[in-house]
Amino acid sequence: MFDKIKSLTKEKLFRFLCSISDQYQTGVAMINLEHPDYPIVYTNKAFSILTGYEEHELIGKTISSFNGIKTDAEIDMEIRYHFSTKSPFELNILHYQKDGSAFWNSITCQPIQGDDGERTFAIVHCKDITEQMLSKMLSKLEHEVYLELEKSGELNTILQLITEKVEKYYIRDIYCAIHVLQPDYQLKALASGSLPLAVIDSINDIEISTVTAYNQSAVYIKNLALSDSFKKYNLTSCWSKPIFNKEKQLLGYFSIYIKDYFELKSADLEFLKKLSPIIALSMKYVEQQQELKQLAYIDMSTGIPNFNYFHNTLTQWVEKNIEGSILLIQPSEYSSIVDLYGRKIGDELIRQLINRIEPFINNKNQVIYGRFSNSSFILAVTLPEYELDQFISQLLQVTAAPIPIANREIFITLKIGISPFDNTMSIDESVRRADTALTKARYQKGAVVSFFEAETDGEIQRELDILNQLRFGIQNEEFTVHLQPKVNLMTAEIEGFEALARWYSPVLGNVSPAEFIKVAEQAGKIRELDNIILKKVLQFQNERQMKGLKMVPIAVNISPVHFYHESFVNDFITLVNQYNVSSQFIKIEVTESVELFDFQKAKEILLELKQFGYESSIDDFGVGFSSLSYLQQLPFSEIKIDRSFINDINDSGMYAVVQTIVQLASNLNMHAVAEGIETLEQFVLLQKMGCRTGQGYYFHKPMSFEDAKKLLNSIK
């Protein structure tokens, strides 16, 4: 057929193309490519139906004749460019019918060559893809809503985002608003796109009462008669779609305000039908987040703030360089009261003590408190030393009168442990020291106030011993590396190793990583320690690389303290380059901890490492404070599921948690690794849920470099 077309004269070619066009069910127009305006010279009936014009009205028009207020000018210019170069193309563009109704037009163009070798005409196939494009828009909107939900969680912000995006991307030139049903059955506009809320509030769209009947599938249409002050917005009518939850309870309405009158079409109905659940789910999510926030910061047994609230607030203080004292307080008689009357009476005791303390706490500008444990509560104050003594005296005076509980009046004595807090130590360390002081107070009778004293604390003495030997250990490179294999749970192949620091001190003997890493972080020595481990791993990899032996990636743990250091990336790249080890064989693991709080900085660091070709993983996932909130923001390639989850994986609840983390990793295009696999049962359960990689004593214990070499060399 192509050879026949090329042999036709221009006139015969035109007639031939006309006859072909009439046979298509989709809209077809023939464009004259020789004319500088590229006019339409012929259309079939389907094209006429698509555009709303009579066939004779279309002759002489251009494709640009169907442009309107929301047509993308750049796409229109691209179409004209392809016409001018007589080249084929496929493009989607927003076009308008004769009555002004918008539709998404999928255009496919094929220039046709005549007997003179010139491309005289172009056949343009057009198809209405409005519903597909609106569905695509809704998917994009849903994604943006979920991102905003994770970021802010404020209902007004989420609903405003929805209205603004709909106004921007919808095919009609509209305003829109979302009304939320209040407990008194009044509709309140919480979001209004670009139309002022004052205008929205002046429009009485729908009246709601306790007897109003709701139709879930309906769209309510109302003509608007606005005052002169609002006529400038050219509003003519309103479409309102009710929003329901899963229990079919009315939550509110999504309303579109039409600037010119157009009838409601099937694409509009389908769009509103799909949009309504997105709004409902957003509202439900925000409600749940508010409930979770309440649960997250309130001790439900007493109604007072909990330790999570206390810790977060104190973190903000320390970040502002505020310093003061932490007081851990415990009624001496708590355990006896619980043994006699039960846990609820113990909760009542704590609540009544707080009620007595609150009056003079509230007179202080800088005091926060929360429940610390079942038997104790915690305060942080920013008082100077001379005022702190007076404050403590007031605390002790609250027990001067008996406390009425369990139909009795009981005299209480308080034990108080005190430690300073400032930005030179972590909050957890400050709390630990106050807890140590409280432990000391428990061994004494009566009301006791105990200040933290490092020299009398065995644990602190141990830390000091470690600190003293740590300097020698780093200087003499007493630290060694053990490698624990990561195993493919489906094939049993070795996929990589995790490098684990080990220390044998000639003075202290074997020192646990849990001890020396914490001390190294507090002493500012963690960078040196991390680099010793990294250097040894690089030497191992370089040796195998030079000999052409089998290699697998080795993950090196980086302390959050080191990770956030300003020169971390430069120091890391410089050290790696000294050994010329390919980036695919070194991974970075960052432990999830309370210090991993600067998401933006972490993102910048991880992206910079990624540009150099280094992948990163989040270690001990699930035990930190903000896992889900930052996970999707940070470009980790791997999630390591903490061993505490794997230990209890045979429990149905914990199994569901682990399965959720594995699925979450998959959804975020990350790789899940289960840590601490020790039994066949754990291995089988992880296999079933689709976890691909694991490590633990069930497969291999951490091994020396020599044993790791033997293991790798044995692999064919």
RAURSUL-V523074 format. One record per residue. RES is the residue in one small letter. PSI is psi in degrees with one decimal (NA if undefined). Layout:
# RAURSUL-V523074
res->{RES:RES}
psi->{PSI:PSI}
This chain:
# RAURSUL-V523074
res->{m:f:d:k:i:k:s:l:t:k:e:k:l:f:r:f:l:c:s:i:s:d:q:y:q:t:g:v:a:m:i:n:l:e:h:p:d:y:p:i:v:y:t:n:k:a:f:s:i:l:t:g:y:e:e:h:e:l:i:g:k:t:i:s:s:f:n:g:i:k:t:d:a:e:i:d:m:e:i:r:y:h:f:s:t:k:s:p:f:e:l:n:i:l:h:y:q:k:d:g:s:a:f:w:n:s:i:t:c:q:p:i:q:g:d:d:g:e:r:t:f:a:i:v:h:c:k:d:i:t:e:q:m:l:s:k:m:l:s:k:l:e:h:e:v:y:l:e:l:e:k:s:g:e:l:n:t:i:l:q:l:i:t:e:k:v:e:k:y:y:i:r:d:i:y:c:a:i:h:v:l:q:p:d:y:q:l:k:a:l:a:s:g:s:l:p:l:a:v:i:d:s:i:n:d:i:e:i:s:t:v:t:a:y:n:q:s:a:v:y:i:k:n:l:a:l:s:d:s:f:k:k:y:n:l:t:s:c:w:s:k:p:i:f:n:k:e:k:q:l:l:g:y:f:s:i:y:i:k:d:y:f:e:l:k:s:a:d:l:e:f:l:k:k:l:s:p:i:i:a:l:s:m:k:y:v:e:q:q:q:e:l:k:q:l:a:y:i:d:m:s:t:g:i:p:n:f:n:y:f:h:n:t:l:t:q:w:v:e:k:n:i:e:g:s:i:l:l:i:q:p:s:e:y:s:s:i:v:d:l:y:g:r:k:i:g:d:e:l:i:r:q:l:i:n:r:i:e:p:f:i:n:n:k:n:q:v:i:y:g:r:f:s:n:s:s:f:i:l:a:v:t:l:p:e:y:e:l:d:q:f:i:s:q:l:l:q:v:t:a:a:p:i:p:i:a:n:r:e:i:f:i:t:l:k:i:g:i:s:p:f:d:n:t:m:s:i:d:e:s:v:r:r:a:d:t:a:l:t:k:a:r:y:q:k:g:a:v:v:s:f:f:e:a:e:t:d:g:e:i:q:r:e:l:d:i:l:n:q:l:r:f:g:i:q:n:e:e:f:t:v:h:l:q:p:k:v:n:l:m:t:a:e:i:e:g:f:e:a:l:a:r:w:y:s:p:v:l:g:n:v:s:p:a:e:f:i:k:v:a:e:q:a:g:k:i:r:e:l:d:n:i:i:l:k:k:v:l:q:f:q:n:e:r:q:m:k:g:l:k:m:v:p:i:a:v:n:i:s:p:v:h:f:y:h:e:s:f:v:n:d:f:i:t:l:v:n:q:y:n:v:s:s:q:f:i:k:i:e:v:t:e:s:v:e:l:f:d:f:q:k:a:k:e:i:l:l:e:l:k:q:f:g:y:e:s:s:i:d:d:f:g:v:g:f:s:s:l:s:y:l:q:q:l:p:f:s:e:i:k:i:d:r:s:f:i:n:d:i:n:d:s:g:m:y:a:v:v:q:t:i:v:q:l:a:s:n:l:n:m:h:a:v:a:e:g:i:e:t:l:e:q:f:v:l:l:q:k:m:g:c:r:t:g:q:g:y:y:f:h:k:p:m:s:f:e:d:a:k:k:l:l:n:s:i:k}
psi->{-37.7:-41.5:-36.1:-40.7:-42.1:-22.1:-4.7:145.3:168.9:-43.6:-45.3:-35.9:-42.4:-47.2:-38.8:-45.0:-34.3:-44.5:-36.6:-43.0:-36.8:-18.1:-9.6:141.7:-25.5:163.9:129.9:132.7:147.0:127.8:135.9:107.5:-10.5:-22.7:138.3:-22.5:-8.9:61.8:160.7:128.8:-10.3:145.0:155.8:176.5:-37.6:-35.6:-37.6:-42.0:-40.4:-42.4:-16.6:1.3:151.2:155.3:-40.0:-24.0:-23.1:-25.6:125.9:-18.5:164.0:167.4:-32.7:-15.8:-20.4:5.7:157.3:-164.8:-29.5:11.0:136.6:114.5:-33.5:-39.5:-39.6:-42.2:-35.2:-38.0:-46.8:-35.0:-44.5:-37.0:-42.2:-32.2:-0.8:45.1:150.0:157.3:161.8:119.8:152.4:133.5:148.0:116.7:170.1:138.7:176.2:-36.3:3.4:-4.2:135.0:150.0:150.5:125.0:118.0:112.8:127.0:124.6:135.1:106.7:145.8:132.6:133.2:-167.6:-17.6:5.0:-4.0:147.4:95.3:-41.7:159.4:133.2:123.7:116.4:130.5:141.7:136.6:112.8:31.8:-46.8:-40.3:-42.2:-36.6:-36.5:-39.6:-40.2:-41.5:-38.1:-42.3:-42.5:-42.9:-41.7:-45.4:-35.8:-43.9:-38.0:-42.2:-34.7:-41.7:-32.0:-49.6:-47.5:8.4:129.7:-46.5:-41.1:-42.6:-47.1:-36.5:-39.7:-43.9:-47.3:-40.2:-42.6:-38.6:-45.1:-37.1:-42.3:-11.3:153.2:-21.2:154.6:103.4:169.3:159.0:161.8:159.3:122.3:138.4:133.9:125.7:165.0:-27.6:16.4:22.1:140.9:127.8:125.5:117.6:-17.9:144.4:24.4:-126.5:-4.8:129.7:141.9:-29.8:-37.0:-45.0:-45.2:-25.0:-11.3:115.1:88.6:-58.2:137.5:132.3:139.6:178.3:-17.4:5.8:132.0:135.6:138.1:112.3:-34.3:-5.1:154.9:120.6:126.5:135.0:131.9:140.2:129.7:93.7:158.4:166.4:-32.2:-16.3:-0.8:-20.2:-17.6:-4.3:35.8:134.6:-37.5:169.4:134.4:128.9:127.8:120.8:147.0:124.9:153.0:-176.4:-24.7:9.1:28.6:137.1:127.6:-28.7:-159.4:143.1:126.2:137.8:128.2:116.3:132.2:-29.5:152.7:124.1:144.5:153.3:123.2:171.2:-36.6:-37.4:-44.9:-43.9:-38.8:-49.4:-34.9:-39.9:-27.4:-36.7:-45.3:-31.9:-43.6:-43.0:-43.4:-36.6:-44.6:-39.4:-41.2:-45.5:-41.9:-43.4:-39.0:-38.3:-39.9:-41.0:-37.8:-39.6:-43.7:-33.9:-27.9:-1.3:133.4:111.0:-22.2:-29.0:-18.2:4.9:163.5:149.7:-177.0:-31.6:-44.6:-46.6:-47.8:-46.7:-42.4:-41.1:-34.1:-42.9:-38.9:-50.6:-37.9:-24.8:12.9:25.8:136.8:159.7:-144.3:145.4:132.0:119.7:124.7:132.7:128.7:128.8:-32.2:4.9:-53.3:-41.1:-40.8:-41.6:-40.8:-36.2:-41.3:-10.1:167.4:-35.8:-37.5:-34.1:-40.6:-41.1:-36.3:-47.4:-43.4:-42.8:-36.1:-42.9:-41.0:-36.6:-31.9:-32.2:-41.5:-46.0:-16.7:-43.2:-18.0:-9.6:139.9:-34.2:76.9:130.2:154.0:163.9:165.4:132.7:-47.5:-177.3:-36.6:1.5:160.6:164.1:142.8:151.7:130.3:153.3:37.4:144.6:166.2:-42.1:-27.4:-25.4:-40.8:-43.0:-39.5:-43.2:-38.7:-39.9:-39.9:-44.8:-26.6:-19.3:-17.9:10.6:-34.9:148.0:156.7:124.5:109.6:149.9:40.4:24.6:162.7:120.1:130.9:137.3:143.1:149.0:140.7:130.9:125.5:133.7:137.3:147.0:157.4:143.2:-172.7:9.0:-10.0:159.3:157.6:-40.1:-37.4:-40.8:-43.2:-41.5:-42.0:-38.4:-38.0:-38.1:-42.2:-38.2:-39.5:-41.6:-40.3:-31.0:-26.4:-1.2:152.1:152.5:-168.7:123.7:135.5:121.1:123.6:146.4:131.7:108.7:-37.7:-17.9:4.1:118.6:-39.7:-39.9:-37.9:-40.1:-42.4:-38.9:-40.6:-43.6:-42.6:-42.6:-42.0:-19.8:-41.4:-43.0:-38.4:-42.3:-43.2:-40.4:5.7:53.0:-9.6:138.0:171.9:131.3:144.3:128.5:122.4:146.0:126.0:136.5:116.8:-14.6:-34.5:-8.7:10.1:150.1:117.0:-17.8:-173.4:157.8:128.6:125.6:128.5:137.0:146.3:121.5:113.6:130.9:-24.1:-46.1:-13.1:-152.5:127.1:129.7:140.8:-33.5:-27.4:-55.5:-25.9:-42.0:-44.0:-40.4:-38.8:-45.9:-31.7:-1.4:23.1:2.9:-30.9:-44.3:-41.7:-47.3:-41.4:-32.1:-46.4:-44.8:-42.4:-42.5:-38.5:-41.5:-38.8:-43.3:-49.0:-38.8:-41.1:-44.1:-36.5:-42.6:-31.4:-4.2:25.7:165.2:136.6:147.0:158.6:144.8:125.8:131.2:126.6:132.5:124.5:142.4:-33.4:-44.4:-41.7:-40.9:-1.4:141.5:-27.1:12.9:-53.2:-47.0:-43.7:-41.2:-50.4:-40.4:-45.0:-43.4:-41.1:-27.1:-26.2:-2.3:38.6:131.8:142.1:-23.7:-13.4:9.1:128.9:156.2:129.1:127.6:125.3:133.1:120.8:175.0:-23.3:-17.0:70.8:-21.7:84.8:-44.2:-44.7:-42.9:-41.0:-43.1:-43.3:-46.1:-38.6:-38.1:-42.7:-39.1:-35.7:-30.7:-2.7:10.4:123.6:157.9:155.3:155.7:117.9:153.3:41.1:137.3:-12.4:-2.1:-170.8:-22.7:38.5:-58.2:-31.2:-32.6:-13.1:-47.7:-13.8:-22.5:135.3:56.1:147.3:-10.7:139.1:124.1:114.9:123.5:144.3:-25.2:-30.9:-40.6:-34.2:-36.4:24.3:-20.5:-14.2:133.8:-39.3:-45.2:-34.0:-43.3:-37.0:-48.5:-42.8:-38.5:-41.2:-41.4:-44.3:-39.1:-44.4:-43.2:-43.5:-30.0:13.5:37.8:167.0:124.3:133.3:124.2:127.4:151.3:33.5:121.8:-13.6:159.4:-38.8:-44.1:-43.0:-46.1:-43.6:-40.1:-38.4:-46.2:-36.9:-1.4:14.1:123.9:-29.0:145.5:168.3:152.7:175.2:-20.6:-32.5:-60.1:141.2:161.5:137.2:160.3:169.3:-39.0:-43.7:-35.4:-38.2:-45.6:-41.2:-45.7:-40.2:-21.7:-11.1:126.7:NA}
